[in-house]
Structure formats: C-alpha cells, structure tokens
Amino acid sequence: MSDIGKIVANLQDEMIENRRLFHKTPETGWFTFYTTAKIAALLDSYGYTLKMGREIVDVNSRLGVGTSQKQQEAKERAKALLSDEEAKYLDVLEDGLTGVVATIDTKRHGKTTAFRFDIDCVDVTENASSSHRPAKDGFISTIPGQMHACGHDGHITIGLALAKALAENLSEFNGKFMFIFQTGEEGCRGAVAMEPTGFLKGVDYLLGAHIGFQAKVSGGVICGVNKFLATSKFDVNFTGKSAHAAGEPEAGRNALLAAAEAALAMHGITRNSQGVTRINVGVLRAGEGRNVIAPNGYIACETRGETTELNDFMRQKCFDIVEGVAKIHGVEYEITQTGGTAGGDSSPFVTELFYEAASESPFIQDDKIVKNFDFGACEDFAHFMRAVQKQGGQSGYMMIGSNLSAGHHNSCFDFDEKTLSAGLDIFLRASYKLNGN
C-alpha cells in the first residue's frame, strides 16, 4: 500500500499524454472506432484478454445507431490514423459495435472487481481561441463539431493507467479484474445494448466515476452518488394527409396538431407522489407550407424518474398520449426508442470503500471529501450498477473533484489534469482493499 503514491507518480506524464491524444480525436456514440482500437491495443499489450464486437454488444438492443454512411466514414478516418497493428481491431467492430471489455486473472482465488469507463464525446464545436488551453497547447479536437466536453477523455486515461498498474503488480492481488470501456454513454444508449450479452455475470464489485459535475474543486471527491434518475429517450413521427387549407381542409389529417397536442399533454402529466419525475419535449417539427394541412409531425422527447418504476410510469403516460392524439386527429404514428437507462443508488459498501481510499490519498484534501450526494440526473453507469446489484453484487459511483474552465458540454470545457492522478490513486487503493493479498 505504501507504494501506491509512487506508482501513480510514475504514470502521471503518461496519463497527460494519453488524455491529450484522446482529446484530439473525439468520437461520438457508436462511431468510436479509433478510440476503441487504441484502447484495445494498449490493453492487449498489458496482458488482458479482450472481448469486442458481438461478444459484448447485442446488435438488436442498440439505440441511436446512426447511418451506415457515417459509420463507414468514421471507420475510414480511424484506419488512416491508426498503425497497422492497431487497425487490426477494426474488423470485429463491424457497423459500430465499438467498446471493449478486458479481463485479467491473478490465478488466485478471490472476487471479481469490475471498472467502467465511458469513451464517447459530444456534438460540440470546440473553442479555438488562445484562451482555451487545448487550443493554446495544441491538443484541440481535430474533428469538426465533436469534442470531449464531458471529461470522457480523462475517464479513458484513468482506466488505462489503472489497468496498467494492476497488470504490472498482479502478484499483489487475488481474483479477477474486468475493465468495461463503454461507448454511447451520451444519450444513455450504450449500456442497454451491452448488458444483455451477459458479461457482467459473476461480477462481485462494479466501480465507476466521473470527473467534475458536482465535485467542482480539485483535491475533492464525492464518494457515494445517489438518486441517479432513470430515463427514456424517444422520437415520435406522426403521419397525416396533406390537403388545401382553404379549398378542402376536411380532406386533410393534421399531423402538426397531433404533434403539438401531444407535446402539451405530455408536459401536463400529473406528478407522482412516489418521487421525482421529469418530462421534456425538446424538438417539434411539422408541416410543409402555410396553406397546407400538415402531413407530418415530429417530436423528440425524454422522460426521467427517481426510480426505474417512476420513469416507466412517465414513459407509458407519454405513449398513451401519443396513441390518443393520433386517434383524435386520424393520423398514424411511430415511436422510436433512442436511449434509456435505469435509476438507483450507490451501494453503501462502495461509498464507504471510496471514502476510506480518498481519506488515505495524498491527492485528496480531507476537508473536501463529501461522503454522499444526490445526483438528480442520468448516467448510463446506473444500468450496469442496477444489474450487478440485482445479482447480489455491490456497485457504486464517485465524482472526482476538478477545477473546470467551463461547464460540461460547453465549448470551453477543460479540466485540471491533476485530477487524473487523484482518480487513479483512489481506484488503485480501492482495488487493494477489495482484491489485495
């Protein structure tokens, strides 16, 4: 245990280098070809056994996949940036089946501890001014309209450093370690496609983390994040019939009115006494012309709930409303699920584990440790967390404190790179407490 600080210090420069590499090459959702291949090549070199493609992604459960053309463009771009040795991993990724699950076995009896790190970016154009550190120091995003504006480049980096540290000190541990590098966290569409493949079976502990959010000061940490909101994200397309608005309005079937009425009714859903619920219709598009009965209508919606059951309540109410307004206006409709994840709370055992590890870490200040905090938002990790807890395991999530240059998903987002060492240190100490021999 006394060597953890030294191990972390020896990996600091490498972590900064990796973070900046991934920051320069952001990829969204199911387009993370370059990122996945890079991660896979490094994990392979550390001695991990890899699972990729259909082994870890259920094709029929994917949401928000994107077009085949965009996937091919992303794959070709990745191939041009990778070495031949790295590019060999692209074939198994097929049409966006990205992400990696890696395991290493100490060959000594013990528990299985898993870690989850998200790898995708967001659709944000990065600020190119000299006041923005990535631009000034030469690691700004090279892909227009895409940016690691949520810290996932830091999460990848911490995960890879932890995997390397464990592999290089494997004789000090028992049991098995699993690393889940997950795509599609943004939009909550990755975990729901990965979990059905069953790789989580037998996992005793699942740990996760995020840089920043409510932990906004470097040297701080929130050890137990609770009240993850469950969410459902879906699109509704209404199809009606066009007609002249003055000459023959009775011949038309107005999809615009159906979409508008659905949006209003959804926002009027009665709140639930069992806990927090949310609804938002973020987009409404409809119609073709001023004097034409609108034959089309589209709304993009999301529901949230303090528990999975509360979110299910909200989602079903929305679906009932869509069906009702469609009948009223005589239009057809199609609902497309684009994302979703469970709700839940960190296991108290894992909260205590992170608290003990943070209390021992030289990178964390005691007066900046928060033991529990209600998230009040959604995170795809919760889907994995709930699955592990349902099978009798323990799972929890922490927030690693960091001074941020701007809020998450902002074009000026950047974090204090000292945060990487703090995250690695806590995870490594937690690993010793769970699997150390």
N, C-alpha and C positions, 0 to 999 in steps of 0.2 A: 504493500500500500504506500510506503514511503517513496516509491519510485514514480508514482503517477504524475506528479508535477514535472518531473524530468522528461517522462515520455511525451507529455503534452507540449512542453517547451521545444523538444526536438522536432515536433511536427508543425510548429507554428508557421514557418516560412512556406512549407509545402501546402498547408491549408490556404494561405492567402493566394498562392499561385493558382491552385485549383479553383478557388472561388472566382477569381477574375477570369479564368478560362471559361467557366460555365456562364458567367455573366455576359461575356461577349457573344455567346452562341445560344440565346434563349429559344425554346421551342414550346409550343402550346399543346395541351391535351394529348391526343393520340398521334401527334406528329413528332414525338420526342425520339427520333431515330439517332441523331448524333449523340445526344445526351446518354441514351441507353447503351449505345455501343461503347462509348468512353468508359462508362461505369463498369460495364461487363468486362472489358479488357483489364481494368485495374483489379477488380475482384478476382478474376481468373489468375492474375499474377500473384495475388496474395495467398492463393491456395484454396479458394472457396469453390464449392460445387454450385453450378448455376442452373436455374430454371428460367426459361423465357418463352415467349410466344404463347401457343395454345396450352402449354403446361400451367400457365399462371393467369391467363385471360380467357374467360368464357365469351366466345365471339357473339353469341346471341344475347348476352347481357350488357353489351356495350351501349353507352348513350352518348349522343353528341359526337358522332364519329368524324364527320366532315366528308368532303368529296374525295373520290379516288384520285382525281387530278391533283388536288392539293397534297394528298399523301405522297404521290409519286414525286412531285416537285420537292417536297421536304426530304424524301429518301435520297434523291439525286444530289441535293445540296449537301446532305450529310456525307454521302460517299466521297464527294470531292474534298471534304475537309479531313477525312479520316485516313489513317495509314492502312495499308493492305491488311495488316494483322487485325486492326480494329474493325475494318469494314466487313470482315467475315461474319460478324454477328448480325448484320443487317438482314440476311436471308430469312432467318427464323421469325423476324418481326413482321413479315408479310405486309398486310394493309393497315399498319398502325398498331399492331399488337405489341406495344412497347412496354418498358418496365423490366425489372429484374428482381428475382428472389434468389438470394445466395445463402448457403449454409456451410458451416464448418463444425466438425465433430471433434471433441477433445479425446474421444475414445475412452473416456472415464464416465462412470455412471453419474447422472445429475439431471437437472431441469433443462428445459429448452427456453431460452430467452430470445425474444424477437424484438427488432427495432424497425420502425417505419419512418422513411424519409420521402417527402414528395419532391418531384423533379421538374414539373412543368412551370411555364411562365404565364404572363397575362398579356392581353392585347392592349398594350400601352406603348406609345412612341416615346422613347427616352429623351430627356432634356439634353441637348448638345452644347449648352453654354459652358464656358470655362469655370463657372462657379460650381458646377456639378462634378464631383470628384471622379467618377468613372470616365467622364469626358476628358477631364484635365489630365488624368493619369493613364489614359489610353486603353481602358477596358470597357468602353461603352458598347452597347448592343450593336452588332453588325447586321441584324435582321430588321428591316423597317417594320414598324408597327408592333413589334414584340419586345418585351423587356422583363427581366427578373425584377419586378417591382413589389415582390412579396417576400423576398428572402429565401426562396427555394434553392437558389444557387448556394447559399450558406448551409442549408439543410443537407444538400448533396455532399458538400465538403466535409461537414462534421461526420456524416455517415461513413464516408470513405476513410477518413482518418481513424475512426473508431474500429472499423473493420481491419485496417492495417495493424493497429495497436494490439487488438485481440489476437490476430494471427501470429504476430511476432512474439507474443508472450503466452502462447497457448498452453504451455506446460503448467501455468499457474491457475488454470481453470478446469472445471468439470462440466459435463453435459454438452449441450449444443448451443450454437448461436445462429440466428437467422436474421438476414437483412432484407427488408422489403423496400425497394426503390420504386415508388408508385407514380404513375402518370395520371393525368386527369383529375387532380385534386381540385383545381379551379373549376367551378361548376358542379362539383360533387358528382363526378361521373366515372371515376376510376375504381374506387374500392368496390362498388356494387358489381363491377364486371370481374374483378379479381377474386373476391371472396368465395364465389360458388365453385371454384376449382379445387377447394379443399386443402390448400397448402397450410392453412392455419391449424389444422387438426394436430393435437399434441403439443401446442404452444402453451407453456405454463405462465409466461410473463410477456406482455407486449408493451413496449415503451415508445413514446413519441414526444415531439417537441416542436415549438415554433419560435423563431426569433421575433422579438418585439411584441406587437399588438398591445396588450395591457401592461406588459413589462417594458417600460419605456426608458429605463435608466441602465446604463452599463454597470456591471457589478451586481445586478439584482436578478432575482428569479422568482417566478410563481410556481410553486411545487405541485399543486393539485388544481387542475382546471375542471370545473364542474358546469353543469347545465349547458352542455352542447345542445343546440337546437337541431331537431330533425328537420329535414327539408325535402320538398318535392319541387322539381322544376319541369315545366311542360309548356308546349305550344299548342294552340288551338287554331285550326283553319276551318272557317265557315265557307261553304259554297252555296250561293244562291242562284238567281237568274236575273240577267240584265233586262231592262226594258226602258222605253222612253218615259222620263219622269212626269211629263205633262200629257203626252198623247195616249199612253197606255200604262199607267202606273200599276193597275191591278194585275197586269201580266208578270210583273217582276216579283222576285223574292229577295228581300233586302238583307244581305249578309252584314252590311255595315251596322245596321240597327241591332242585329243579333250580337255582334261583337261588342258594341257599345253597352248594350243592356247587360251582357254577361259581365263586363268589367265593373260596372256599377254595382251589380248584385253581389259579386264576389267581395267587394270592399264593404258590403253591408252584412256579411256573415256574422252571426251572433258570436261573441267571445265565449270562451269556455271556462267554467269555474274551476276546472282541474289544473289550470296553469296557463302559461304564456302561449299565445298563438299569434301568427302573423300572416298577412296576405299582401301580395303586391302584383299588380298588372303593370309591367314596366314598358310595354310596347303595344300600340294599337295602330294597325294599318288597314285601310279598306278603301274600296271604290276605284272608279276609273274616270269619271267625268262629272261635271257639275249637274248636268241634266240627265244622268243615267242612274237608274236604280242599281245600287252596288251589288255585283255578283260575287264579291269576295270580301272576306274579313279575316284578320289575323291578330291574335293577342299572344304575348309572351308573359307567362305567369310563374309565380313561385309561392309556395306555402311554407310555413315554418311552425314548429311546435316544440314546447319544452320537453316533451317526450315523443317517442315514435308514435304512440297511440293518438296523441293530440294532433300531430301532423297528419296522420291518416284521416282523422275527423275533418280537418280543413280541406284536404285534397278531395275527399268524397263529396263534401258540400259543393266544391267547385265543379266537379264532374256532373253533379245533379243539376246545377245551374246551367251548364252548357247544354245538357240534354233538354232542359225545359225551354230555354230561349230558342233553341233550334226548332222545336215543335211549334212554338208560338209563331215564328216567322217563316216556317216551311222551308228551312234550309238544311243542308247536310253539314256534318261536322267530322273532323278527325282530330284526335288528341294524340300528340307525340311526346312521350316522356324524354326529357333531355338531361336530367340529372336527379340525384337524390341521395340522401344518406340518413343514418339513424341518429338519434339523440342519446344522451346518457351522461354519466358522471365518472370521473376517475375513481379507481379503486382506492379506498383509504390506505391500504397497504403500500401502494405505489407512491402515493402522496408522501407518506412517511419515509419511504426509501429515498425519494428525491430530496426531501428535507434534510435527512442525515447526510447525504452526499454533498449537498450545497453547503451545509454547515462546516464541512471539512475542506472545502475547496479554497485554494488561495486566490482564485479569480472572483470569488463572491464575497460581498460585504454583509456581515451578519444583520445589520440594520436595514438591508434592502431585500431580505428574504420574506416573501409572503407565502404563507402555507396553503391557503385555499382562495380561489377566486371564481366567481361565476362568469362564464364566457359570454353567454347571451347571444351567440352567433353560431354558425355552422362550420364544421370541419370534417372532411372526408374520413379522417382518422377514426371518428366515432363509429363508423360502420364496422371497421375491424375490431375496435375496442369492444363493442357490444357482442360480436361473435365470440371473442375469446372469453369474455365474462360469462356468456351463456353456457360455455362448455366447462366452466368451473375454474377458469384461469383468472389472473389479475392483470389489469391494464390501466395505464394512466398517462397523463399528458402534462408537460410543463411548458412554461413560457420563459425563454432566456432573455434577460434584460439587455437592451441595447439603445444607445443614443442614436436616433434616427434623423436623417436630414429632411425627411418629409414622411407623410403617412403612407400606409400600404396602398398599393395600386396607383400611386402618384408618379408622374413622370420624373420627379426629382428624388425618388426613393433611393436611399443608401443606408447601410448600417455600419456600426463600428466593428471593424474586423477583429478586435479583441474578443468579441462575442464568440467567435469560433472556438477559441481556447476554453472559454468558460463552459460552453456546451459539451465539448469533448471531455473535459475534466469530470463533469457531473455524470455523464453517461458511463465513463470508464469506472468511476467509483461505484456507481450503481451495479455495474457488471460484476465487480469483485464481490460486492455484498450478496449478490444472487448466485453466482457461479464460481466464486473463488475457492481454491482448495487450500 
